[in-house]
């Protein structure tokens, strides 16, 4: 997990990484939490090619037990993330989602 205080440094790193990768035709993919309202999805998306949403964390030690990623939760969170991420970077496979 990336501490909130490190978001600015991570943004700068992603920007620099993309600048170095682009001339070589390489892409930058960032793994990001699926259900974290404080994660700056749109900000990071400006510097990378794809965001890979890690959609497996519906339940944890602080919640009641249940499925890893139930369909209603998955769809609800996906709707939220689609509003924050650029449309041209969407690629969806069965439970694997790169944005």
BELWO-V336634 format. One record per backbone hydrogen bond with DSSP energy under -0.5 kcal/mol. CO is the residue of the C=O (numbers start at 1). NH is the residue of the N-H. E is the energy in kcal/mol with one decimal. If there is no record, write none. Layout:
BEGIN
co: {CO & CO}
nh: {NH & NH}
e: {E & E}
END
This chain:
BEGIN
co: {1 & 3 & 4 & 6 & 7 & 8 & 9 & 10 & 11 & 12 & 13 & 14 & 15 & 16 & 17 & 18 & 19 & 21 & 21 & 21 & 22 & 27 & 28 & 28 & 30 & 32 & 36 & 39 & 40 & 41 & 42 & 43 & 44 & 44 & 50 & 50 & 51 & 51 & 52 & 53 & 54 & 54 & 60 & 68 & 70 & 71 & 72 & 73 & 74 & 75 & 76 & 77 & 78 & 79 & 80 & 81 & 81 & 86 & 87 & 91 & 93 & 95 & 96 & 97 & 97 & 98}
nh: {3 & 6 & 7 & 10 & 11 & 12 & 13 & 14 & 15 & 16 & 17 & 18 & 19 & 20 & 21 & 22 & 23 & 24 & 25 & 26 & 25 & 29 & 49 & 50 & 52 & 54 & 39 & 41 & 44 & 45 & 46 & 46 & 47 & 48 & 30 & 52 & 53 & 99 & 32 & 55 & 34 & 56 & 63 & 58 & 74 & 75 & 76 & 77 & 78 & 79 & 80 & 81 & 82 & 83 & 84 & 84 & 85 & 89 & 90 & 98 & 95 & 97 & 93 & 53 & 99 & 91}
e: {-0.5 & -2.2 & -1.6 & -2.6 & -2.7 & -2.1 & -2.5 & -2.8 & -2.1 & -2.4 & -2.9 & -2.5 & -1.9 & -1.6 & -2.3 & -2.7 & -0.6 & -1.6 & -0.5 & -1.8 & -1.7 & -0.5 & -1.9 & -1.9 & -3.3 & -2.9 & -1.5 & -2.1 & -2.4 & -2.3 & -0.9 & -0.8 & -1.7 & -0.6 & -2.2 & -0.5 & -0.8 & -4.7 & -2.7 & -1.5 & -0.9 & -1.5 & -1.7 & -2.5 & -3.0 & -2.7 & -2.3 & -2.7 & -2.3 & -2.1 & -1.5 & -2.4 & -2.4 & -1.0 & -0.7 & -0.8 & -1.6 & -1.5 & -1.6 & -2.8 & -0.8 & -0.6 & -3.3 & -1.3 & -0.5 & -2.3}
END
